[in-house]
Amino acid sequence: MTVFLVETYVIKPEEQAEFMAYKKKWKKFFALWLKELKSHRMFAQLLGGNYGGYVEMWEFENLADLEKFFNKLMKSDYTTKLYPEFASLTVPATHSMNIWNPVE
């Protein structure tokens, strides 16, 4: 059963340029070790909602692959190096993560 990790957040208006620099570091980091990940899509708010809003959809084959992904993430230096930088760019209390499955 395919599952999606859906992440939403808002980047502070004054931090938009810094966020683009962060995303380059982020892509380089994740490209090295994400074999559990089937796909990843990122969307930016265009109309309505909150300026600076983003949605990321991470697709996994099943919950076991999602769990492997998180285990690797928690053991990596992401939590001590990249995540604090990400957190400083976001509007407080706008970050959320949910797990979805497709309805057919």
N, C-alpha and C positions, 0 to 999 in steps of 0.2 A: 504494500500500500504506500503510494507516494505521499509524503508529507512536506509541508512548507513551513519554514520559519519566517514569519512576517514581522519585520522590525520597522517601527516608525519613530521619527524624531524631527525636531526643528532646530536648524542651525541659526545661531545669533546673526542678525543682519550685518554686524560689523566684522564677523568672522568668516564670511563667504569665501574670500580669497585664501585664507588659511585652511579652510576645509578642502579646497581643491588640492592644495599641496599635501594635506593629510591623506587624501584618497590615493595619491600616487604611492605613498609609503605603504598604505594599506594593501593595495593591489599587489605590490611586490612581495609583501609578507605572505599573503594568503596564496599566491600562485605557487609557492614552494611545497605546500603540504596538504592540499585539500582533495584527496582522492575520493572521499565519501560524498562530496558535493556533486550533484547532477547538473545544476544550473544556478545562476545568480543573476538577478535583474535588479536594477536600481531606477527609481522614478523620482523626479523632482516635481513639486507642486507648481502647476502652471497658472490655473485660475481658481479662485475661491480658496477656502481654507486659510492656512497660515503661511505667510511668506517665509521661505526657507524650509518648508516642509519636505521631508523625504520619506519614501517607502522602499524598503529592500525586501526582496523575496528570495529566499534560499531554498532550493529544492533538493530533497533527499529521497532516496529509494524507499526508506522505511525509518521507523523510530530508532532502530539499532544504529543506523548510520549517523543519525543526528546525535545520538549519545556519544558515539566515537568521536565525532567532530568536536563536541563540547569538551570531552575529556582531553583531547589534544590541545584545544584552545586554553583550557585552564592550566595545563602544564607548561605552556609556552611563555615567552616573555611578552605576549600580547597584553596580559592583565597588568603588567608593571610598566610597560613602555607605551604601547599604542592606545589602550583604552583610556588612560588618564588624559591624553591629548584630545581624544574624541570627546570625552565628558566636558572638557573645558570649552569646547566649541558649541555645545548644545544649550538650548534654553532649558533651564532646570524643570524637571518634572514632565518633559515632553517625550522621553524615550520609553518605548514599550516594545515587548517581544511577545508574540503569540504563535502557537503552533496550529496550523490548519491542515485539513485533509480535503481533497476534492470530493464533490458530491456529483455523482453521475446519474 
